[in-house]
């Protein structure tokens, strides 16, 4: 699995990139299966379908026939491609003592850190990236007004998991090429309209 950040882009671009990963990166799969003598209880059509879902580890650029996930799910090289916004957690006032420990328990491990200075415990935001946005703090009246939860609107955390055909790094590179080709095509068509 590969996780990376896209910062400073619009939501439409992030979603377009995700959709390209799922449906437009070319790959290979079994297209036709000729079953000679099937003596199993599995029907020929089901068997052929299952064969099509087996990832074929080959560089699709080296072959004449290849397809993409938009034609059939068996051609999708991505098991999962998702993104989320980077959480923004702000402590509105100091959280000290037992309340600091209680605050830490409301978040995923590693998000809130409790430090002890001069014998006093206080909470700090250590790594908001690890937060799963559970909103657990709103269950407690003594905590809910001490923290502001939000998300950074132009900071996307992408997760890409491959089916094994291509490495996630290669999938991202190929998806970027597809996106750039689409952008070039759009700009060329825009220039052609302006010339007329």
HELIX and SHEET records of a PDB file:
HELIX    1   1 UNK A   11  UNK A   23  1                                  13    
HELIX    2   2 UNK A   44  UNK A   52  1                                   9    
HELIX    3   3 UNK A   60  UNK A   62  5                                   3    
HELIX    4   4 UNK A   73  UNK A   75  5                                   3    
HELIX    5   5 UNK A   98  UNK A  105  1                                   8    
HELIX    6   6 UNK A  128  UNK A  130  5                                   3    
HELIX    7   7 UNK A  136  UNK A  139  5                                   4    
HELIX    8   8 UNK A  168  UNK A  195  1                                  28    
SHEET    1   A 3 UNK A   2  UNK A   7  0                                        
SHEET    2   A 3 UNK A 147  UNK A 162 -1                                        
SHEET    3   A 3 UNK A  78  UNK A  91 -1                                        
SHEET    1   B 2 UNK A 112  UNK A 117  0                                        
SHEET    2   B 2 UNK A 120  UNK A 125 -1                                        
END                                                                             
